[in-house]
């Protein structure tokens, strides 16, 4: 089953109000409204695209060690996945799919990192729950997400909904701003040129990890 097929199956059960979430229709309506407004606002169109230069970044891994994009790119191309946090089931399914694809990435000399605004404690939980073999980096205040053009602020009505659901983003992220990254996936060449970019304001839609392989093969050819 493809990643998107798994996401679609989960979404169907979630929106039908099935256990364990038992979500009422009004909650679904609010989430759909927020997604529709983010799409209509053209947020994805303002994100970095293939052909742009990726900003350099240094972020801490769950153990507090700095991870530098420059150091990773010195070894080969870099796959970067921006995701919302361990509380998002769609994100966890995506991380699991990336983990499955990791050996293919490594065969092509690529490194993989995931970036979220969550605290180190929650990143450790993400790694543990999803049995990940790649680092999750903490992007405090979503500053790196902003540099890539994927940060957005939640509208007030969505903040109110999250609060009512006890989805306390300031606690998850150690940051009071109520911002998140749009789910985004980038392949970055060793000269920092973005070779592949996929940004979707609809958090229930994610590309297949295999979609990045052509860009990684091109990067491997350039490197040799």
Secondary structure, DSSP 8 states (H G I E B T S, - for coil): --HHHHHHHHHHHHHTT-TTT---HHHHHHHHHHHHHHHHTTGGGGS--TTSB----EEE-TTS-EEEHHHHHHHS-EEEEE---TT-HHHHHHHHHHHHHHHHHHHTT-EEEEEESS-HHHHHHHHHHHT-SSEEEE-GGGHHHHHHT-EEE--HHHHHHHHHTT--HHHHHT-TT-EEE-EEEEEE-TTSBEEEEEEESSTT----GGGGHHHHHHHHHHH-
